[in-house]
Amino acid sequence: MNKLDMQKAKEYEQILDSLENTFGDWFNGKIQIPEMTNELYPYTQMFSPIKVNSIELKNRLVMGPMGNVNMADETGRPNEKMISYFEARAKGGVGLITTGLVPTTFCIDPTIIEKDKLSYFPRIDRSRTNLVGWRNLAYAVHSYDCKLFIQLTAGLGRVGNPECLINQMKLPVSASMNPNFYIPQIPCRSLSSGACKKIIKKTAQAAADAKFAGIDGVYLHGHEGYLLEQMTNPAFNRRLLGRYSNYQQFGLDMVSEIRKRCGKKYPIMYRIDLSLMLNATYGDKMKKVKSLKKFRDERLVIETLDYMKNLVLAGVDMFDVDLGCYDNWWLPHPPSSMPPSCFIDIAKLVKDYFKENNILSNAGLEVPVVAVGKLGYPDLAEKALRDNKCDMIMLARPLLADANWANKAYAGKTMDITPCIGCHEACIKEFIEGGHPQCAVCPTTGFENGLLSGINKTNEKKNVAVIGAGPAGVVCAKTLIERGHDVTLFEKSNAIGGTLIEASIPKIKYELKNYVTYLNKVVEDLKKVGLKLELNSFATAENLKERKFDAIITATGSLQAGLPIKGAVQKHVCSAVEALKDIDRLKNAKNIVIIGGGDSGCELAYYLKYELDKNVTIVEIAPTLMTNTCTANRGHLLHYLEKAKVKCYNCSEVTSINEDTVEIMTNASKTVPYAYNTWQPVLPENIHNPLAKKIKSLPKAVEIDADLVILAAGTKSNNELFAKLIEINAAPILYNIGDSNKPGKVFTAVKSAFNVAKNL
């Protein structure tokens, strides 16, 4: 590397450091919080065509590879569930759909195989009988003048399920002897050169099969630390001998082989991260943490750009580019707390590099750069295109929240777009835990089969009362009215949104705030078509019975759970919801102790530290914080709570709340897990790690200064009204939905509301 290149390399790495420092407090005047506006309408750039190799896309909107896990038959053949899922997004107006992961390395990567040789992934390699599913999918997508790319992955490697060690007596594989991501004590064996060549051949065959099945292009999954990334990044590829000791060679050979099998005119798209950003994220920890030490020699930005240039020479037509990997998972899967348009400057960097170096595809065209990362706001996406920061916009979760995002944006109906809330609960987390992609705010996502033309009208109109105007109540009322019922919506307060109103106060919850705005818009629209809304109405069982409703549905939410702690009932002790209802109380406090390190506790701690600059301490009885939260959402919050020096006591129990202190009994043993470990996930409850270190006990009494104590230890159902309705037989049909049935998250509340309403 010459002196000029070294200087450029340094500048690029400084950009990464700057982003790392921005992603924690981005909302403090650095980046504007977006809303669903249409100030730039009509969206002339977004809905202009673009050519990629031999095909033309009707607009610049791409559906990102948002998981088709567990959506195919056991043979791997796409079924009606999977086909309808993608068809809904094609009907919704996007120009290009990319599938989720489709592995090409069965019999090589044991992590993608489960017992009895089954897999939760779709397959295109098993047999010719699978091609009918892919052909039907292509036909369905093409019906709406939309193109389809299949995302091919070389495998999972070190980020795959290590249960293959038990089920198949095989170690996971990787480019080198890398630790498994889920259980770092399990090593991965290094792929042989022969196995590498076999993967390349199998991937090229899958591409040829895809072309034969009518699929418009292939999309190589070369980012986030999957097997292709492991082979093409020196952080993971530390091979000393053989052809693939050159970290670029594996990817270049794969693209060349696809070109050989599919010809020059078949589009190839490549998903890449400009940097793993591990060194920028973890700094000195890269030298100290055992499971990170091996990954210090990550591919530099300037090296990635050189690799991308060579990929174009080998035959790649377009890229989408982001940052990060599994070990800092909030980057490739930016959660609700990450800033909007978080990687747009990365796309611009790549676009400028291509232009400055006159890099053209083998078809003689400019190489489109697809921007990713929280661009689900039409004005934001359009501005990125008008400012020439990218060529296309990739939307993943926004299209799960609203399959008609593109059509609504084209019509200027941005306020009608159901906004993604960035929770990851129903999409990423759901299929990690054994489900398939769904959406917290759209109950039909993943269940489009039979619903593409809408839900069925009722044959028997009913007069229905819905009690509670939180997300469950609003979705229930909306669905009932769409089916043709008469609905009265009762709300004891003067506002729509339930506890989401308080939950959306912190600036990192801006997407939840946009969702509350959306719920209000839904209610206003429903009032125009017959909804009767009664605000400030405390519905009683007796009054409801007197009004002779045919059905009553309670969606009365939840109550904060108390804790049996000495001193818990005092003026300076309150619940998380109560705290957010009284911001002045928070501003006047200096030292705040939060009892409970779940979602609400950690999000509140983030708000108190970054927005109000308070001294905050979290006390959590469990070994880990945010135990049941998606890894991406959990990682981002914990990483920046640690950077802000928020004190945390895990494996600790509060023994007494005093006038100005909190007494706790903490476990001071060195075997207690590090509370802010974000480079390793919390395993699902049903997965036992026999290699995990046992936590020993070393009790130690600690006293913490506190002039305000906040209880964030969960909720309980507010189901008293429902119980009374049953007792007095208030209506022929009674249902209890959402948190008043079982405390959960928006996902479960919305799901139960829709299911009850669509079948009433």
HELIX and SHEET records of a PDB file:
HELIX    1   1 LYS A    3  ASP A   25  1                                  23    
HELIX    2   2 GLU A   80  LYS A   91  1                                  12    
HELIX    3   3 PRO A  110  ILE A  112  5                                   3    
HELIX    4   4 LYS A  115  LYS A  117  5                                   3    
HELIX    5   5 ARG A  128  ASN A  130  5                                   3    
HELIX    6   6 LEU A  131  HIS A  142  1                                  12    
HELIX    7   7 GLY A  157  VAL A  159  5                                   3    
HELIX    8   8 CYS A  164  ASN A  167  1                                   4    
HELIX    9   9 SER A  193  PHE A  212  1                                  20    
HELIX   10  10 LEU A  227  MET A  231  1                                   5    
HELIX   11  11 ARG A  243  SER A  245  5                                   3    
HELIX   12  12 GLN A  249  CYS A  262  1                                  14    
HELIX   13  13 LEU A  278  TYR A  282  1                                   5    
HELIX   14  14 LYS A  285  LYS A  288  1                                   4    
HELIX   15  15 LYS A  290  LYS A  293  1                                   4    
HELIX   16  16 VAL A  301  ALA A  314  1                                  14    
HELIX   17  17 TYR A  326  ASN A  328  5                                   3    
HELIX   18  18 ILE A  344  GLU A  356  1                                  13    
HELIX   19  19 PRO A  378  ARG A  386  1                                   9    
HELIX   20  20 ARG A  397  ALA A  401  1                                   5    
HELIX   21  21 TRP A  405  TYR A  410  1                                   6    
HELIX   22  22 THR A  414  ASP A  416  5                                   3    
HELIX   23  23 ILE A  428  ILE A  432  1                                   5    
HELIX   24  24 PRO A  471  ARG A  483  1                                  13    
HELIX   25  25 LEU A  500  ALA A  503  1                                   4    
HELIX   26  26 LYS A  507  LYS A  509  5                                   3    
HELIX   27  27 TYR A  510  LYS A  528  1                                  19    
HELIX   28  28 ALA A  541  GLU A  546  1                                   6    
HELIX   29  29 ALA A  576  LYS A  581  1                                   6    
HELIX   30  30 ILE A  583  ASN A  588  1                                   6    
HELIX   31  31 ASP A  599  TYR A  610  1                                  12    
HELIX   32  32 THR A  631  LYS A  643  1                                  13    
HELIX   33  33 GLU A  720  GLU A  727  1                                   8    
HELIX   34  34 GLY A  738  SER A  740  5                                   3    
HELIX   35  35 VAL A  746  LYS A  758  1                                  13    
SHEET    1   A 2 ILE A  50  VAL A  52  0                                        
SHEET    2   A 2 ILE A  55  LEU A  57 -1                                        
SHEET    1   B 9 LEU A  61  MET A  63  0                                        
SHEET    2   B 9 LEU A  96  PRO A 103  1                                        
SHEET    3   B 9 LYS A 147  THR A 153  1                                        
SHEET    4   B 9 GLY A 217  GLY A 222  1                                        
SHEET    5   B 9 ILE A 268  SER A 275  1                                        
SHEET    6   B 9 MET A 318  LEU A 323  1                                        
SHEET    7   B 9 VAL A 369  ALA A 371  1                                        
SHEET    8   B 9 MET A 392  LEU A 395  1                                        
SHEET    9   B 9 LEU A  61  MET A  63  1                                        
SHEET    1   C 2 VAL A 173  SER A 174  0                                        
SHEET    2   C 2 ARG A 189  SER A 190  1                                        
SHEET    1   D 5 LYS A 532  GLU A 534  0                                        
SHEET    2   D 5 ASP A 486  PHE A 490  1                                        
SHEET    3   D 5 ASN A 463  ILE A 467  1                                        
SHEET    4   D 5 ALA A 551  THR A 554  1                                        
SHEET    5   D 5 ILE A 733  ASN A 736  1                                        
SHEET    1   E 2 SER A 558  GLN A 560  0                                        
SHEET    2   E 2 THR A 715  SER A 717 -1                                        
SHEET    1   F 5 VAL A 573  SER A 575  0                                        
SHEET    2   F 5 LEU A 708  LEU A 711  1                                        
SHEET    3   F 5 ASN A 591  ILE A 595  1                                        
SHEET    4   F 5 ASN A 615  VAL A 619  1                                        
SHEET    5   F 5 LYS A 647  TYR A 649  1                                        
SHEET    1   G 3 SER A 652  ILE A 657  0                                        
SHEET    2   G 3 THR A 661  ASN A 667 -1                                        
SHEET    3   G 3 PRO A 699  ASP A 705 -1                                        
END                                                                             
